Amino acid sequence: MTSAGASLGPEIYRLPFAVQQAKRFVLLIFGGLTGMVGVWATTMLNSGVFALQDESPRLFKGILIFFTLLIVVGFNAVWWVLGRFPHALVVRERGLVLEHGSRSRSVGFEDVKGIEQQDDGGTLVYAVVLADGSAIPFGCERPSQDAAQAIVRQGGLVWSDEPLRAERARTGRASPAPLPLH
């Protein structure tokens, strides 16, 4: 956790992004490939297949080098691509943290202008709109709706009816109760 994230108070809600599951899948696939190549190489080295069938050790070494390079380069390339995406959106007592590995971004609720739904390739996703005009999209499923509710509650925002949007409450008027998401 970054010190900026810790200064925003305790964690209220954590919304993990799909990249976390993708990283686990990559570890499983490349771990399995590494295990299979390791077993194959050990079996080949400990057997007398080269002497019995007059097989070339150069062919074996070439195949082993190919698979080793495929695993090492492939894993690093995929891990680099997945590392470019944020891991989670964390709602804290006094702000939000977009966890992005060592480059986490912290935003206090005073910099949150509102929440709105934005079109992301034909799918409406929730997005936190910041005072500087940028937005942090964070999904459309039930956990994203729960995160939106937590942001509205903690950030002092007010839901409006259509389109589903939350905005900073204007001073001088009473804040209506938050509307449930369905």
Secondary structure, 3 states (H helix, E strand, C coil): CCHHHHCCCCEEEEEECCHHHHHHHHHHHHHHHHHHHHHHHHHHHHCCHHHHHCCCHHHHHHHHHHHHHHHHHHHHHHHHHHHCCCCEEEEECCEEEEECHHHCEEEEHHHEEEEEEEEECCEEEEEEEECCCCEEEEECCHHHHHHHHHHHHHHCEEEECCCCEEEECCCCCCCCCCCCCC
